[in-house]
Amino acid sequence: MNVKIKMPDIGNSEAEIEIKNWRVAPGETIKRGQVLLDVEADKGVAEVESFLNGVLTQQCVNVGDITQTGQIIAIVSVDDTQ
């Protein structure tokens, strides 16, 4: 089953958030709590962590893109038999 990961609220839901660096590439296994990417907003740089275990299948935003809270940033394939 594929799960959409949305940009979490990093302190200012109205702020533009810039994607600075992906730490995980498509096809890599991720764990809950693992840092997926670094972002920057008006309050500084923040880490976005995974809230589930699975395999990153797609990065929906690229480095340098501007996003906002709630926008889909990645797709993760999870084993729905667990």
Wavefront OBJ file of the C-alpha trace (Angstrom):
o trace
v 0.000 0.000 0.000
v 1.273 3.485 -0.845
v 1.085 6.244 1.766
v 1.436 9.944 0.994
v 3.717 11.907 3.303
v 2.736 15.547 3.698
v 4.878 18.452 4.831
v 4.348 18.727 8.581
v 3.816 21.999 10.409
v 7.334 23.122 11.310
v 6.230 26.073 13.400
v 4.684 28.530 10.976
v 1.954 27.018 8.804
v 1.752 30.132 6.597
v 5.474 30.183 5.777
v 7.041 29.105 2.551
v 9.288 26.111 3.157
v 12.295 25.434 0.929
v 13.531 21.892 0.331
v 17.260 21.984 1.147
v 18.424 18.349 1.010
v 16.980 14.850 0.635
v 18.694 12.325 2.921
v 16.880 9.303 1.444
v 16.704 8.289 -2.216
v 13.819 6.479 -3.918
v 14.090 2.739 -3.365
v 15.687 3.047 0.074
v 14.101 1.493 3.153
v 13.090 4.001 5.822
v 12.261 3.626 9.499
v 9.925 5.587 11.752
v 11.824 8.565 13.158
v 14.449 8.561 10.387
v 15.199 11.975 8.886
v 13.946 12.107 5.288
v 14.925 15.637 4.312
v 16.099 19.027 5.508
v 13.945 22.106 4.937
v 14.327 25.820 5.619
v 11.671 28.338 6.602
v 11.749 31.744 8.252
v 12.643 30.147 11.604
v 15.684 28.303 10.228
v 16.551 24.796 9.073
v 14.483 21.828 10.272
v 14.528 18.062 9.758
v 11.463 16.199 8.507
v 11.201 12.688 9.953
v 9.287 9.657 8.734
v 6.238 8.657 10.756
v 6.247 5.082 9.411
v 8.376 2.190 8.180
v 8.520 1.368 4.477
v 10.293 2.053 1.193
v 10.503 5.555 -0.279
v 9.038 5.167 -3.758
v 8.848 8.795 -4.886
v 10.124 12.239 -3.941
v 7.301 14.621 -4.909
v 9.380 17.777 -4.389
v 12.931 18.570 -5.468
v 15.807 20.374 -3.779
v 15.172 24.104 -4.147
v 11.396 23.730 -4.458
v 9.155 25.869 -2.262
v 6.354 24.026 -0.464
v 3.863 24.633 2.335
v 2.469 22.716 5.281
v 0.163 19.932 4.084
v 1.611 19.561 0.573
v 2.521 15.999 -0.446
v 6.305 15.645 -0.385
v 6.824 11.884 -0.788
v 5.194 8.516 -1.405
v 6.146 5.537 0.765
v 5.264 1.898 0.122
v 4.340 0.089 3.329
v 3.606 -3.566 4.020
v -0.102 -3.516 4.837
v 0.010 -7.061 6.249
v 1.632 -5.860 9.488
l 1 2 3 4 5 6 7 8 9 10 11 12 13 14 15 16 17 18 19 20 21 22 23 24 25 26 27 28 29 30 31 32 33 34 35 36 37 38 39 40 41 42 43 44 45 46 47 48 49 50 51 52 53 54 55 56 57 58 59 60 61 62 63 64 65 66 67 68 69 70 71 72 73 74 75 76 77 78 79 80 81 82
